[in-house]
Amino acid sequence: MSQSAPSPSEVSAEDFEFIRRQVHDFVRTAVVPRENEIMAADRIPDDLRSAAAEMGLFGYAIPAQWGGIGLDLTQDVELAMEFGYTTLALRSMFGTNNGIAGQVLVGFGTDAQKKQWLSRIASGEVVASFALTEPGAGSNPAGLRTRARRDGDSPDADWIIDGQKQFITNAPSADLFVVFARYAEAEAGNPGIAVFLVPADTPGLTVGPKDAKMGQEGASTSDVHFDGVRVPAEALVGGDAAAGYKAAMTSLARGRVHIAALAVGTAQRALDEAVGHATTTTQGGQPIGGFQLVQAHLADMQTGVLAGRAMVRDAARAYVDGSDRRIAPSAVKLFCTEMVGTVADLAVQVHGGAGYMREIPVERIYRDVRLLRLYEGTSEIQRLIIGGGLVRRAAAQS
């Protein structure tokens, strides 16, 4: 199995700043003006998808040797804060390629698997989908019921997969599913979970209708069903059935820092919209920004944004240098996704009745950010990881 710790970024600080500025301009000049179009059509326009692919956004976190840009997590979060400034559907379009699906291959795939898939994932030719969540097993993968069994005793025997996944991002457009399945009952030291690479056109794999969601229009999710899906032995990620659970946990931890950064970017947008509204909207002949209670709302929003941004950068550094890849990712995900919910609510409050109207940015933001507290592990799960981790750390040191 080919697995290594995150390496230092392949991109210099100077080159990265050029990339970040390009993304900043793309988001604000090309995407923000079309947010209502994306919301109404419930899809990202083809020209924006093509522009994102040409900029390398489908593979910015994939190593350069596999066709990506090679950003590390400290740089990834800076881009995520830029992506968060607009509709979250934009980031969702290529987020799984760079994140929880792509990183499973980067960190755990064999050289042959990387050669087969990563360059196409990085270019956007292949859309990868992370198929972990299922009925009865969401934030805790240990509850997986999807099964994988060998069709024979030989190490070269095919695997047969049966089960159902739900809420799978990009499933309707996916070319490749990174599928987590139980191959054995859990026991001490072995959760019995393996990971498989399953092309979308594999017989027995069916994708359900696109889910109708509260928000994040333009980002698609659906159920995925596996009915006797046969894949070759080479489809087992890393060639090691026992590596699956670690692959899931490692990818989710990294993804949690990324989602936290996304939340900070969205909170910044909500704050900017609220400040803009407060300085241009009048009540009784004066701008409402002159009212102390409105200023108090803005102050609370700004405080949350600043705290979240600092926390994201600190957690990303800790992940890259290896000093904390468990507690800090959960803590930053918990704080920032809860924070953006509060900031979005205050932004609507500052807007008053206008903030409840469709096609006003803060109305969309209010709906979009609710999901951030649910995926990549709910807030409740993050609290368990943080609290349990602290207790275990103290016990180990005593």
matplotlib code that plots the C-alpha trace (Angstrom):
import matplotlib.pyplot as plt

x = [0.0, 1.3, 0.6, 2.5, 2.1, 1.1, 4.2, 5.2, 3.5, 4.8, 3.8, 5.8, 4.2, 4.7, 3.1, 0.3, -0.6, -1.0, -3.3, -5.3, -5.8, -7.0, -9.6, -10.6, -11.2, -13.0, -15.4, -16.3, -16.5, -17.6, -19.6, -21.2, -23.1, -24.7, -25.7, -29.4, -29.1, -27.4, -30.1, -33.0, -31.5, -30.2, -27.0, -23.6, -23.5, -21.2, -19.0, -18.3, -17.4, -15.1, -13.5, -12.9, -11.4, -9.0, -7.9, -7.0, -9.6, -10.6, -7.1, -5.6, -5.0, -3.8, 0.0, 1.6, 3.1, -0.5, -1.6, -2.7, -1.4, -0.1, -1.4, -1.1, -3.9, -2.6, -3.0, -6.2, -8.0, -7.1, -8.8, -11.7, -12.3, -12.5, -14.9, -17.1, -17.8, -20.2, -22.8, -21.4, -22.4, -19.3, -17.0, -19.1, -18.6, -14.8, -14.5, -14.8, -12.2, -9.7, -11.0, -12.5, -12.5, -9.3, -7.3, -8.2, -6.4, -3.5, -3.0, -3.9, -4.1, -1.6, 0.7, -1.4, -4.7, -3.2, -1.9, -5.3, -7.4, -5.7, -4.7, -8.3, -9.7, -7.3, -8.3, -12.1, -12.4, -13.5, -15.9, -15.2, -17.9, -17.3, -19.8, -19.7, -22.9, -25.9, -29.1, -28.0, -24.4, -23.5, -21.1, -19.9, -18.6, -18.5, -22.2, -21.8, -24.1, -23.0, -21.2, -18.3, -17.4, -14.8, -16.1, -13.7, -10.6, -7.9, -6.3, -7.1, -10.8, -13.4, -15.3, -19.1, -20.7, -24.3, -25.9, -27.2, -25.7, -27.5, -26.9, -23.9, -22.5, -22.1, -23.6, -25.8, -22.7, -20.1, -17.8, -16.1, -17.4, -15.0, -17.1, -16.8, -18.1, -17.9, -16.0, -15.8, -17.4, -15.7, -13.2, -10.5, -8.1, -10.0, -13.3, -13.7, -14.2, -12.6, -12.6, -13.3, -13.0, -16.2, -16.8, -20.3, -21.1, -20.4, -23.4, -25.5, -24.7, -27.7, -28.1, -31.4, -33.2, -31.6, -32.5, -34.6, -32.7, -33.3, -30.5, -27.2, -29.0, -26.6, -25.0, -26.5, -26.9, -28.7, -28.9, -26.6, -27.6, -25.3, -26.9, -24.3, -21.8, -18.7, -15.3, -11.8, -9.3, -7.5, -10.4, -9.5, -7.9, -4.3, -4.7, -5.4, -8.9, -8.0, -7.0, -10.5, -11.4, -8.2, -8.7, -12.1, -11.0, -7.9, -9.9, -12.7, -10.3, -8.7, -12.1, -13.3, -10.6, -11.6, -15.3, -14.4, -12.5, -15.5, -17.7, -15.4, -15.6, -19.4, -19.5, -17.4, -19.8, -22.8, -21.0, -20.2, -23.8, -25.0, -22.6, -23.5, -27.2, -26.7, -24.9, -27.3, -30.7, -32.4, -34.9, -36.4, -34.2, -30.8, -28.8, -29.6, -25.9, -26.0, -28.2, -26.2, -28.1, -27.3, -23.7, -23.7, -24.9, -22.1, -19.6, -20.6, -20.4, -16.9, -15.6, -16.8, -15.2, -11.9, -11.8, -12.8, -10.2, -7.4, -8.6, -8.7, -5.2, -3.9, -5.7, -4.4, -0.8, -1.3, -2.6, 0.3, 3.0, 1.4, 1.0, -2.8, -4.9, -7.8, -8.9, -8.1, -9.9, -13.0, -12.7, -12.4, -15.2, -17.4, -16.7, -16.7, -19.9, -21.8, -20.3, -21.5, -25.0, -25.0, -23.5, -26.1, -28.9, -27.7, -27.2, -30.9, -31.8, -29.9, -31.7, -35.1, -37.9, -35.7, -33.5, -36.4, -36.9, -35.7, -32.8, -31.4, -27.9, -28.4, -31.5, -29.6, -26.7, -29.0, -30.3, -26.9, -24.9, -27.3, -25.8, -22.3, -23.2, -24.3, -21.9, -18.3, -19.5, -22.3, -21.5, -22.5, -20.0, -17.3, -18.0, -17.6, -14.3, -12.9, -14.0, -13.0, -9.7, -8.9, -9.7, -7.7, -4.7, -4.8, -5.1, -2.1, 0.0, -0.8]
y = [0.0, 3.5, 5.8, 8.8, 11.8, 15.1, 16.6, 20.2, 22.2, 21.9, 25.5, 28.5, 31.3, 33.7, 31.3, 30.5, 34.1, 34.4, 31.4, 32.8, 36.1, 34.4, 32.4, 35.6, 37.4, 34.4, 34.0, 37.7, 38.7, 35.5, 33.6, 36.0, 37.9, 34.6, 33.2, 33.7, 32.0, 29.0, 28.9, 29.1, 26.4, 24.3, 23.7, 25.3, 26.6, 24.7, 27.8, 28.2, 24.5, 24.8, 27.9, 26.1, 23.2, 25.4, 27.1, 23.7, 23.8, 20.1, 19.2, 22.0, 19.6, 16.7, 16.3, 17.8, 14.4, 13.2, 16.3, 18.5, 21.8, 20.3, 22.7, 21.6, 22.1, 25.5, 26.7, 24.7, 26.6, 29.9, 28.9, 27.5, 30.8, 32.3, 29.6, 30.2, 33.8, 32.6, 29.8, 26.7, 24.7, 26.0, 24.4, 21.3, 20.8, 20.0, 19.7, 15.9, 15.5, 17.5, 16.4, 13.3, 11.2, 12.4, 12.3, 8.6, 7.8, 10.3, 8.9, 5.2, 4.2, 1.9, 3.5, 1.7, 3.2, 6.6, 6.3, 5.1, 7.8, 10.8, 12.7, 12.4, 13.5, 16.5, 17.6, 17.3, 14.6, 12.3, 13.4, 11.4, 10.7, 9.7, 7.0, 6.6, 7.8, 5.3, 4.8, 4.1, 5.1, 8.8, 10.6, 7.3, 4.9, 2.1, 1.5, 0.6, -2.1, -2.1, -5.4, -6.6, -10.2, -12.1, -14.3, -17.1, -17.7, -16.4, -13.0, -12.3, -13.0, -10.4, -8.6, -8.4, -5.3, -5.0, -2.1, 1.4, 4.8, 8.1, 11.9, 11.2, 14.4, 14.5, 11.1, 12.1, 13.2, 10.9, 8.8, 7.1, 6.1, 5.7, 3.1, 2.1, -1.3, -3.8, -7.0, -8.4, -7.9, -5.3, -6.5, -5.0, -3.2, -3.9, -2.2, -4.5, -1.7, -1.7, 0.9, 0.2, 2.1, 1.5, 3.1, 4.6, 2.3, -0.9, -3.3, -3.4, 0.2, 2.5, 6.2, 7.4, 10.6, 13.9, 14.9, 18.0, 19.9, 22.9, 24.9, 24.6, 24.6, 23.6, 20.9, 17.5, 14.6, 11.3, 7.7, 5.1, 1.4, -1.6, -4.9, -7.6, -5.1, -7.0, -5.3, -6.9, -7.3, -4.3, -2.1, -2.5, 0.8, 0.2, -3.5, -3.9, -4.5, -3.4, 0.1, 1.3, 2.8, 4.6, 6.0, 7.3, 8.9, 10.5, 12.0, 13.2, 14.9, 16.8, 17.6, 19.0, 21.7, 22.5, 22.8, 25.1, 27.4, 27.3, 28.4, 31.4, 32.5, 32.4, 34.2, 36.9, 37.3, 37.5, 40.1, 42.2, 42.0, 43.1, 46.0, 47.1, 47.0, 48.8, 51.7, 52.2, 51.4, 54.2, 54.2, 57.4, 59.3, 57.9, 54.8, 51.8, 51.3, 54.3, 52.4, 50.8, 47.5, 47.0, 47.9, 45.3, 42.6, 43.6, 43.5, 40.0, 38.9, 40.4, 38.8, 35.4, 35.8, 36.8, 34.0, 31.5, 32.6, 32.4, 29.0, 27.6, 28.6, 27.2, 23.9, 23.6, 24.1, 21.5, 19.0, 19.6, 19.4, 16.3, 17.7, 17.4, 15.6, 14.7, 17.1, 20.3, 19.4, 18.6, 21.7, 24.0, 22.3, 22.6, 26.3, 27.6, 25.8, 26.9, 30.4, 30.8, 29.7, 32.5, 35.0, 34.1, 34.5, 38.0, 39.0, 38.2, 40.2, 43.2, 43.1, 42.9, 41.7, 42.1, 39.3, 36.8, 37.5, 35.0, 36.2, 38.3, 36.8, 36.5, 34.4, 31.9, 31.9, 31.3, 28.1, 27.0, 27.0, 24.9, 21.8, 22.6, 21.6, 18.1, 16.8, 15.7, 14.8, 16.5, 19.0, 16.4, 13.9, 16.6, 17.2, 13.5, 13.4, 16.5, 15.5, 11.8, 12.8, 15.1, 12.4, 9.8, 12.2, 13.0, 9.3, 8.4, 11.1, 10.1]
z = [0.0, -0.9, 2.0, 3.3, 5.6, 4.0, 2.4, 2.2, -0.5, -4.0, -4.6, -3.4, -1.4, -4.3, -6.8, -4.5, -4.0, -7.8, -7.7, -4.8, -6.5, -9.7, -7.7, -5.8, -9.0, -10.6, -7.7, -7.4, -11.1, -12.8, -10.2, -7.7, -10.5, -11.6, -8.1, -8.8, -12.2, -10.5, -7.8, -10.3, -12.6, -9.8, -11.7, -12.4, -16.0, -18.4, -19.1, -15.4, -15.1, -18.1, -16.6, -13.3, -15.0, -17.1, -13.9, -12.4, -9.7, -10.1, -9.0, -6.9, -3.9, -6.1, -6.3, -9.4, -10.4, -10.9, -12.9, -10.1, -8.6, -5.4, -2.7, 0.9, 3.4, 4.6, 1.0, 0.5, 3.3, 1.8, -1.5, 0.5, 2.1, -1.4, -2.6, 0.4, -0.7, -3.3, -3.8, -2.1, -5.2, -7.0, -4.5, -4.4, -8.1, -7.6, -3.8, -3.7, -6.4, -4.3, -0.9, 0.6, -2.5, -4.2, -0.9, -0.3, -3.5, -2.8, 0.6, 0.3, -3.4, -5.1, -7.8, -10.4, -9.0, -8.8, -12.4, -13.6, -11.9, -10.4, -13.6, -14.9, -11.5, -11.5, -15.0, -14.3, -16.9, -14.0, -11.3, -8.1, -5.5, -1.8, -1.0, 2.7, 4.3, 4.3, 6.2, 9.8, 9.3, 8.7, 10.9, 12.4, 9.7, 12.2, 11.5, 7.8, 6.5, 2.9, 2.4, 0.3, -0.1, -2.1, -4.8, -3.9, -1.7, -4.1, -3.4, -7.0, -6.7, -7.5, -4.8, -4.8, -3.2, -2.0, -0.1, -0.3, 0.2, 0.7, 0.4, -1.9, -3.3, -7.1, -7.5, -10.5, -12.4, -10.9, -13.1, -10.1, -6.7, -3.8, -1.9, 1.7, 2.6, 5.4, 4.6, 8.1, 11.5, 13.6, 16.2, 18.3, 16.1, 12.9, 12.1, 9.1, 6.5, 3.1, 0.3, -3.4, -6.6, -8.6, -12.0, -12.4, -15.3, -13.4, -13.8, -10.7, -9.6, -9.9, -8.9, -7.5, -8.4, -7.5, -3.9, -3.3, -0.6, 1.6, 0.0, -1.9, -5.3, -8.0, -5.8, -6.4, -4.1, -4.4, -3.2, -4.7, -4.8, -5.2, -6.2, -6.8, -8.1, -9.2, -9.1, -9.6, -6.9, -8.3, -7.2, -3.5, -2.5, -1.5, -2.1, 1.6, 2.9, 6.5, 5.4, 4.7, 8.1, 8.4, 4.9, 5.9, 9.1, 7.5, 4.7, 6.9, 9.3, 6.4, 5.0, 8.3, 8.2, 4.6, 5.5, 8.4, 6.0, 3.6, 6.5, 7.2, 3.6, 3.7, 7.0, 5.5, 2.6, 5.0, 7.0, 3.9, 2.7, 6.2, 6.4, 2.8, 3.7, 7.0, 5.3, 2.5, 4.0, 6.0, 8.8, 10.0, 7.6, 8.7, 7.8, 10.1, 10.5, 12.9, 15.3, 18.1, 18.1, 14.4, 15.2, 17.9, 15.4, 13.0, 15.8, 16.8, 13.2, 12.7, 15.8, 14.7, 11.3, 12.7, 15.3, 12.7, 10.2, 12.8, 14.0, 10.5, 9.7, 13.0, 12.4, 8.9, 10.1, 12.8, 10.2, 7.8, 10.4, 11.9, 15.4, 15.5, 12.9, 15.1, 17.8, 16.0, 12.8, 14.8, 17.0, 14.0, 12.1, 15.1, 15.9, 12.3, 11.1, 14.2, 13.9, 10.2, 11.2, 13.8, 11.4, 8.7, 11.1, 12.2, 8.6, 7.9, 11.1, 9.9, 6.6, 8.3, 6.0, 2.9, 4.3, 4.0, 0.3, -2.3, -4.5, -1.7, -1.0, 2.8, 2.3, 0.2, 2.6, 5.6, 3.9, 2.4, 5.6, 7.6, 5.9, 7.1, 10.6, 9.3, 6.7, 7.3, 10.8, 12.7, 15.5, 18.0, 16.6, 16.7, 20.4, 21.1, 19.1, 20.9, 24.4, 24.1, 22.6, 25.4, 28.0, 26.2, 25.9, 29.6, 30.5, 28.3, 29.9, 33.5]

ax = plt.figure().add_subplot(projection="3d")
ax.plot(x, y, z, "-o")
ax.set_aspect("equal")
plt.show()
